[in-house]
Amino acid sequence: MNAERAQEIAFSKSMSNVTFNGERVYIEHVDRDKDLATIHFINDPNNKESVSVTSLVEQ
């Protein structure tokens, strides 16, 4: 995924099916300058990580 698409998903009102390492995640924020996304896992909302947007997969 690229930073622009990740940001579109983050701002979208509908829930997109996005995964990180095979786990469904929610994109909270995108830093387009660094190509990083702050995510949390759907099944563990308290588990937040900053990851490369290229590691995110839209299903």
Secondary structure, DSSP 8 states (H G I E B T S, - for coil): --HHHHHHHHH-SS---EEETTEEEEEEEEETTTTEEEEEETTEEEEEEEEEGGGEEE-
